[in-house]
Amino acid sequence: MRLSEVLDHDVIDGGGKRLGRIHDVRLVQDVAGPQDAPALFRLDAVVIGRRGLAIRLGYARGHVGGPWLVKWLLTTFSSSPEEIAWRDLRPTDDGRFVR
């Protein structure tokens, strides 16, 4: 599966209610590849919600301490982001993902 098949697609719950759009993904390197081969990564989670930028910059989890104004803006005026484990999603025929 390509990232283009995941990004900007909707996530719905079992009843069809829209939970949000996938704005970002989290990749994990499980094992280093052979010395001359590229590293191997797997899709671990997706980020839905408008506050995905705060997660990408490290502000949502408190990893980044400043500048305080940027942190305040990103965490105050953005809707709450949500990370959903990839293993908890399944694709539908219409390009959405069900949680």
DSSP file (Angstrom, degrees, kcal/mol; ACC not computed):
  #  RESIDUE AA STRUCTURE BP1 BP2  ACC     N-H-->O    O-->H-N    N-H-->O    O-->H-N    TCO  KAPPA ALPHA  PHI   PSI    X-CA   Y-CA   Z-CA
    1    1 A M              0   0    0      0, 0.0     2,-0.2     0, 0.0     5,-0.0   0.000 360.0 360.0 360.0 138.8    0.0    0.0    0.0
    2    2 A R    >   -     0   0    0      1,-0.1     3,-1.5     4,-0.0     4,-0.2  -0.654 360.0-120.1 -94.7 153.3    1.2    3.5   -0.8
    3    3 A L  G >> S+     0   0    0      1,-0.3     4,-3.0    -2,-0.2     3,-1.9   0.822 112.6  65.8 -61.4 -30.4    0.9    6.5    1.5
    4    4 A S  G 34 S+     0   0    0      1,-0.3    -1,-0.3     2,-0.2     0, 0.0   0.726  96.0  57.5 -64.3 -19.6   -1.2    8.2   -1.2
    5    5 A E  G <4 S+     0   0    0     -3,-1.5    -1,-0.3     1,-0.1    -2,-0.2   0.509 117.2  33.4 -84.8  -5.6   -3.8    5.5   -0.7
    6    6 A V  T X4 S+     0   0    0     -3,-1.9     3,-1.3    -4,-0.2    16,-0.3   0.753  96.4  86.6-114.8 -48.6   -4.0    6.5    3.0
    7    7 A L  T 3< S+     0   0    0     -4,-3.0    16,-0.2     1,-0.2     3,-0.1  -0.262  98.4  13.1 -62.8 143.7   -3.4   10.3    3.3
    8    8 A D  T 3  S+     0   0    0     14,-3.1     2,-0.3     1,-0.2    -1,-0.2   0.651  96.7 125.8  65.3  19.5   -6.4   12.6    2.9
    9    9 A H    <   -     0   0    0     -3,-1.3    13,-2.5    13,-0.2    -1,-0.2  -0.801  62.1-108.7-104.1 152.4   -8.9    9.7    3.3
   10   10 A D  E     -A   21   0A   0     -2,-0.3    87,-2.1    11,-0.2     2,-0.4  -0.435  19.0-148.2 -79.8 150.4  -11.7    9.7    5.8
   11   11 A V  E     -Ab  20  97A   0      9,-2.9     8,-3.4    85,-0.2     9,-1.2  -0.979  20.6-177.3-115.0 131.0  -11.9    7.5    8.9
   12   12 A I  E     -Ab  18  98A   0     85,-3.0    87,-2.9    -2,-0.4     6,-0.2  -0.845  22.4-120.5-123.2 160.8  -15.4    6.4   10.0
   13   13 A D    >   -     0   0    0      4,-2.2     3,-1.9    -2,-0.3     6,-0.0  -0.344  45.8 -86.5 -89.7-178.6  -16.6    4.3   12.9
   14   14 A G  T 3  S+     0   0    0      1,-0.3    -1,-0.1     2,-0.1    84,-0.0   0.753 128.4  54.1 -61.1 -25.2  -18.6    1.1   12.6
   15   15 A G  T 3  S-     0   0    0      2,-0.1    -1,-0.3     1,-0.0     0, 0.0   0.437 121.3-103.5 -89.3   0.5  -21.9    3.0   12.3
   16   16 A G  S <  S+     0   0    0     -3,-1.9     2,-0.3     1,-0.3    -2,-0.1   0.447  71.0 146.5  93.8   1.2  -20.7    5.2    9.4
   17   17 A K        -     0   0    0      1,-0.1    -4,-2.2     2,-0.0     2,-0.4  -0.561  53.3-116.9 -74.4 132.9  -20.0    8.4   11.5
   18   18 A R  E     -A   12   0A   0     -2,-0.3    -6,-0.3    -6,-0.2     3,-0.1  -0.546  30.7-179.0 -72.6 125.3  -17.1   10.4   10.2
   19   19 A L  E     -     0   0A   0     -8,-3.4     2,-0.3     1,-0.4    -7,-0.2   0.712  54.8 -74.8 -94.5 -26.2  -14.3   10.6   12.7
   20   20 A G  E     -A   11   0A   0     -9,-1.2    -9,-2.9    28,-0.1    -1,-0.4  -0.915  47.7 -72.2 153.9-179.3  -11.9   12.7   10.7
   21   21 A R  E     -A   10   0A   0     -2,-0.3    28,-1.0   -11,-0.2     2,-0.6  -0.848  45.2-111.2-108.9 144.1   -9.5   12.8    7.8
   22   22 A I  E     +D   48   0B   0    -13,-2.5   -14,-3.1    -2,-0.4    26,-0.2  -0.651  41.7 165.8 -77.3 116.1   -6.0   11.3    7.8
   23   23 A H  E     +     0   0B   0     24,-2.8     2,-0.3    -2,-0.6    -1,-0.2   0.643  62.0   4.0-103.8 -21.0   -3.5   14.1    7.8
   24   24 A D  E     -D   47   0B   0     23,-1.3    23,-3.0   -18,-0.1     2,-0.3  -0.973  59.9-142.0-158.1 164.9   -0.4   12.3    8.7
   25   25 A V  E     -D   46   0B   0     -2,-0.3     2,-0.5    21,-0.3    21,-0.2  -0.914  12.8-134.9-130.3 159.2    1.1    8.9    9.5
   26   26 A R  E     -D   45   0B   0     19,-3.0    18,-2.9    -2,-0.3    19,-1.4  -0.976  21.1-163.5-116.8 121.5    3.6    7.5   11.9
   27   27 A L  E     -D   43   0B   0     -2,-0.5     2,-0.4    16,-0.2    16,-0.2  -0.791   1.4-157.9-102.4 146.5    6.2    5.1   10.6
   28   28 A V  E     -D   42   0B   0     14,-2.4    14,-2.2    -2,-0.3     2,-0.9  -0.978  14.4-137.1-125.5 136.1    8.3    2.8   12.7
   29   29 A Q  E     +D   41   0B   0     -2,-0.4    12,-0.2    12,-0.2     3,-0.1  -0.822  26.0 174.4 -92.4 107.9   11.6    1.2   11.8
   30   30 A D  E     +     0   0B   0     -2,-0.9     2,-0.4    10,-0.6    -1,-0.2   0.933  65.8   7.7 -78.0 -49.0   11.4   -2.3   13.1
   31   31 A V  E    S-D   40   0B   0      9,-0.5     9,-1.1     0, 0.0    -1,-0.3  -0.992  75.2-117.0-137.2 140.8   14.6   -3.7   11.7
   32   32 A A        -     0   0    0     -2,-0.4     7,-0.1     7,-0.2     3,-0.1  -0.560  36.2-125.0 -72.6 140.8   17.5   -2.1   10.0
   33   33 A G        -     0   0    0     -2,-0.2     6,-0.1     1,-0.2    -1,-0.1  -0.176  45.8 -63.1 -74.4 176.2   18.0   -3.4    6.5
   34   34 A P    >   -     0   0    0      0, 0.0     3,-1.7     0, 0.0    -1,-0.2  -0.161  62.5 -94.8 -55.9 160.8   21.2   -4.9    5.2
   35   35 A Q  T 3  S+     0   0    0      1,-0.3    -2,-0.1    -3,-0.1     4,-0.1   0.811 125.2  34.9 -53.3 -37.9   24.2   -2.5    5.3
   36   36 A D  T 3  S+     0   0    0      2,-0.1    -1,-0.3     0, 0.0    -3,-0.0   0.418 106.4  83.7 -99.3   1.8   23.8   -1.5    1.6
   37   37 A A  S <  S-     0   0    0     -3,-1.7    -4,-0.2     1,-0.1     3,-0.1  -0.698  86.5 -98.7-103.0 156.7   19.9   -1.6    1.5
   38   38 A P        -     0   0    0      0, 0.0    -1,-0.1     0, 0.0    -2,-0.1  -0.305  49.0 -90.5 -68.4 157.9   17.5    1.1    2.6
   39   39 A A        -     0   0    0     -6,-0.1     2,-0.5    -7,-0.1    -7,-0.2  -0.312  38.8-122.9 -66.5 152.1   15.9    0.8    6.1
   40   40 A L  E     -D   31   0B   0     -9,-1.1   -10,-0.6    -3,-0.1    -9,-0.5  -0.866  31.7-177.5-102.5 128.9   12.6   -1.0    6.4
   41   41 A F  E     -D   29   0B   0     -2,-0.5     2,-0.3   -12,-0.2   -12,-0.2  -0.882  10.5-158.2-123.9 154.7    9.6    0.9    7.9
   42   42 A R  E     -D   28   0B   0    -14,-2.2   -14,-2.4    -2,-0.3     2,-0.5  -0.962  30.6-105.2-130.4 152.3    6.0   -0.1    8.7
   43   43 A L  E     +D   27   0B   0     -2,-0.3   -16,-0.2   -16,-0.2     3,-0.1  -0.651  41.3 169.7 -76.2 119.8    2.9    2.0    9.1
   44   44 A D  E     -     0   0B   0    -18,-2.9    42,-2.4    -2,-0.5    43,-0.4   0.812  57.2  -9.5-102.2 -40.3    2.2    2.1   12.8
   45   45 A A  E     -DE  26  85B   0    -19,-1.4   -19,-3.0    40,-0.3    -1,-0.3  -0.983  53.9-133.2-156.1 161.2   -0.5    4.8   13.2
   46   46 A V  E     -DE  25  84B   0     38,-2.5    38,-2.7    -2,-0.3     2,-0.5  -0.891  17.8-137.8-116.8 152.8   -2.5    7.5   11.4
   47   47 A V  E     -DE  24  83B   0    -23,-3.0   -24,-2.8    -2,-0.3   -23,-1.3  -0.954  22.3-177.5-113.2 122.3   -3.2   11.0   12.7
   48   48 A I  E     +DE  22  82B   0     34,-2.8    34,-2.4    -2,-0.5   -26,-0.2  -0.852  40.5  53.5-115.6 156.0   -6.7   12.4   12.2
   49   49 A G  S >  S-     0   0    0    -28,-1.0     3,-1.1    -2,-0.3   -26,-0.1  -0.120  89.8 -83.3 102.9 157.9   -7.9   15.9   13.1
   50   50 A R  T >  S+     0   0    0      1,-0.3     3,-0.8    30,-0.2     4,-0.2   0.681 115.9  72.9 -72.3 -17.4   -6.7   19.3   12.4
   51   51 A R  T >>  +     0   0    0     28,-0.4     4,-1.4     1,-0.2     3,-0.6   0.282  61.3 109.6 -83.0  14.3   -4.2   19.4   15.2
   52   52 A G  H <> S+     0   0    0     -3,-1.1     4,-2.5     1,-0.2    -1,-0.2   0.816  70.9  61.5 -57.6 -31.7   -1.9   17.0   13.3
   53   53 A L  H <> S+     0   0    0     -3,-0.8     4,-2.0     1,-0.2    -1,-0.2   0.904 100.7  53.1 -62.3 -40.8    0.6   19.8   12.7
   54   54 A A  H <>>S+     0   0    0     -3,-0.6     5,-2.0     1,-0.2     6,-1.2   0.879 109.8  48.7 -62.0 -37.7    1.0   20.1   16.5
   55   55 A I  H ><5S+     0   0    0     -4,-1.4     3,-1.1     4,-0.2    -2,-0.2   0.934 109.7  51.2 -66.8 -45.9    1.8   16.4   16.7
   56   56 A R  H 3<5S+     0   0    0     -4,-2.5    -2,-0.2     1,-0.3    -1,-0.2   0.852 112.4  46.7 -61.6 -34.1    4.3   16.5   13.8
   57   57 A L  H 3<5S-     0   0    0     -4,-2.0    -1,-0.3    -5,-0.2    -2,-0.2   0.521 116.3-114.4 -86.6  -5.1    6.1   19.4   15.5
   58   58 A G  T <<>S+     0   0    0     -3,-1.1     6,-1.4    -4,-0.5     5,-1.2   0.527  84.7 114.0  89.3   6.0    6.2   17.7   18.9
   59   59 A Y  T > < +     0   0    0     -5,-2.0     3,-0.7    -6,-0.2    -4,-0.2   0.813  64.3  63.3 -81.1 -30.2    3.9   20.1   20.7
   60   60 A A  T 3 5S+     0   0    0     -6,-1.2    -1,-0.2     1,-0.2    -5,-0.1   0.829 109.7  38.4 -67.5 -31.8    0.9   17.9   21.3
   61   61 A R  T 3 5S-     0   0    0     -7,-0.3    -1,-0.2    -6,-0.1    -2,-0.2   0.413 114.1-110.1-100.2   1.2    2.8   15.5   23.5
   62   62 A G  T < 5S+     0   0    0     -3,-0.7    -3,-0.2    -4,-0.2    -2,-0.1   0.616  80.4 126.5  84.3  11.0    4.9   18.0   25.3
   63   63 A H      < +     0   0    0     -5,-1.2     2,-0.5     1,-0.1    -4,-0.2   0.778  66.7  57.8 -71.9 -25.8    8.2   17.1   23.7
   64   64 A V        -     0   0    0     -6,-1.4    -2,-0.1     1,-0.1    -1,-0.1  -0.910  62.7-170.8-111.5 130.8    8.9   20.6   22.6
   65   65 A G        +     0   0    0     -2,-0.5    -1,-0.1     1,-0.1     6,-0.1   0.660  46.1 108.5 -95.6 -17.2    9.0   23.4   25.1
   66   66 A G        +     0   0    0      1,-0.2     2,-0.1     2,-0.1    -1,-0.1  -0.952  52.1  16.3-161.1 175.2    9.1   26.5   23.0
   67   67 A P     >  -     0   0    0      0, 0.0     4,-2.1     0, 0.0     3,-0.3   0.511  65.5-151.9 -66.9 142.8    8.6   29.0   21.6
   68   68 A W  H  > S+     0   0    0      1,-0.2     4,-2.6     2,-0.2     5,-0.2   0.811  89.5  56.5 -61.4 -34.4    5.7   29.4   24.0
   69   69 A L  H  > S+     0   0    0      2,-0.2     4,-2.5     1,-0.2    -1,-0.2   0.916 108.4  46.6 -66.6 -42.2    3.6   31.4   21.6
   70   70 A V  H  > S+     0   0    0     -3,-0.3     4,-2.7     2,-0.2     5,-0.2   0.931 113.5  49.3 -63.8 -45.2    3.7   28.8   18.8
   71   71 A K  H  X S+     0   0    0     -4,-2.1     4,-2.3     1,-0.2     5,-0.2   0.924 111.9  48.7 -59.9 -44.8    2.9   26.1   21.4
   72   72 A W  H  X S+     0   0    0     -4,-2.6     4,-2.0     1,-0.2     5,-0.3   0.919 113.2  46.8 -62.9 -44.6    0.0   28.1   22.7
   73   73 A L  H  X S+     0   0    0     -4,-2.5     4,-1.8     1,-0.2    -2,-0.2   0.926 114.6  46.1 -63.2 -45.4   -1.5   28.8   19.3
   74   74 A L  H  < S+     0   0    0     -4,-2.7     4,-0.3     1,-0.2    -1,-0.2   0.865 120.1  38.3 -68.3 -35.8   -1.1   25.2   18.1
   75   75 A T  H  < S+     0   0    0     -4,-2.3    -1,-0.2    -5,-0.2    -2,-0.2   0.705 120.2  44.4 -90.2 -19.4   -2.6   23.6   21.2
   76   76 A T  H  < S+     0   0    0     -4,-2.0    -3,-0.2    -5,-0.2    -2,-0.2   0.888 118.3  35.2 -90.5 -44.3   -5.3   26.3   21.9
   77   77 A F  S  < S+     0   0    0     -4,-1.8     2,-0.4    -5,-0.3    -2,-0.1   0.303 100.8  85.2-100.0   9.3   -6.9   26.9   18.5
   78   78 A S  S    S-     0   0    0     -4,-0.3     2,-0.1    -5,-0.1   -27,-0.0  -0.844  80.0-113.0-109.7 147.6   -6.7   23.5   17.0
   79   79 A S        -     0   0    0     -2,-0.4   -28,-0.4     1,-0.1    -2,-0.1  -0.371  51.7 -81.7 -70.5 159.5   -9.2   20.7   17.4
   80   80 A S        -     0   0    0    -30,-0.1   -30,-0.2     1,-0.1    -1,-0.1  -0.428  46.6-140.3 -67.6 127.1   -8.0   17.7   19.3
   81   81 A P        -     0   0    0      0, 0.0     2,-0.4     0, 0.0   -32,-0.2  -0.410  12.4-153.7 -81.3 164.0   -5.9   15.3   17.2
   82   82 A E  E     -E   48   0B   0    -34,-2.4   -34,-2.8    -2,-0.1     2,-0.5  -0.993   6.7-150.4-140.5 133.6   -6.2   11.6   17.5
   83   83 A E  E     -E   47   0B   0     -2,-0.4     2,-0.5   -36,-0.2   -36,-0.2  -0.897  16.1-167.6-100.3 130.2   -3.7    8.9   16.7
   84   84 A I  E     -E   46   0B   0    -38,-2.7   -38,-2.5    -2,-0.5     5,-0.1  -0.974  25.3-116.3-120.3 128.1   -5.3    5.6   15.6
   85   85 A A  E >   -E   45   0B   0     -2,-0.5     3,-1.7   -40,-0.2   -40,-0.3  -0.366  19.5-131.5 -61.4 137.1   -3.2    2.4   15.4
   86   86 A W  G >  S+     0   0    0    -42,-2.4     3,-1.7     1,-0.3   -41,-0.1   0.843 106.3  62.7 -59.9 -34.9   -3.0    1.1   11.9
   87   87 A R  G 3  S+     0   0    0    -43,-0.4    -1,-0.3     1,-0.3   -42,-0.1   0.690  97.4  59.1 -66.4 -16.4   -4.0   -2.4   13.1
   88   88 A D  G <  S+     0   0    0     -3,-1.7     2,-0.3     2,-0.0    -1,-0.3   0.420  96.5  77.6 -90.9   0.8   -7.3   -0.9   14.3
   89   89 A L    <   -     0   0    0     -3,-1.7    10,-0.2    -4,-0.2     8,-0.0  -0.827  54.7-172.4-112.3 148.5   -8.3    0.3   10.8
   90   90 A R  E     -C   98   0A   0      8,-1.7     8,-3.0    -2,-0.3     2,-0.1  -0.999  26.0-117.5-136.9 140.2   -9.6   -1.6    7.8
   91   91 A P  E     -C   97   0A   0      0, 0.0     6,-0.2     0, 0.0     2,-0.2  -0.357  22.4-147.8 -74.9 153.3  -10.2   -0.2    4.3
   92   92 A T    >   -     0   0    0      4,-2.6     3,-1.2    -2,-0.1     0, 0.0  -0.679  29.3-106.1-109.8 170.8  -13.6    0.0    2.6
   93   93 A D  T 3  S+     0   0    0      1,-0.2    -1,-0.0    -2,-0.2     0, 0.0   0.732 116.4  58.1 -68.9 -22.1  -14.4   -0.3   -1.1
   94   94 A D  T 3  S-     0   0    0      2,-0.1    -1,-0.2     1,-0.0     3,-0.1   0.229 122.7 -96.9 -96.6  15.2  -15.0    3.5   -1.4
   95   95 A G  S <  S+     0   0    0     -3,-1.2     2,-0.2     1,-0.3    -2,-0.1   0.502  87.6 115.3  89.2   4.1  -11.6    4.5   -0.2
   96   96 A R        -     0   0    0    -87,-0.1    -4,-2.6   -85,-0.0     2,-0.4  -0.485  58.8-128.3 -97.5 174.5  -12.4    5.2    3.5
   97   97 A F  E     -bC  11  91A   0    -87,-2.1   -85,-3.0    -6,-0.2     2,-0.4  -0.981  12.9-145.0-125.7 138.4  -11.1    3.4    6.6
   98   98 A V  E      bC  12  90A   0     -8,-3.0    -8,-1.7    -2,-0.4   -85,-0.2  -0.860 360.0 360.0-105.2 133.3  -13.3    1.9    9.3
   99   99 A R              0   0    0    -87,-2.9   -86,-0.2    -2,-0.4    -1,-0.1   0.408 360.0 360.0 -94.5 360.0  -12.2    2.0   12.9
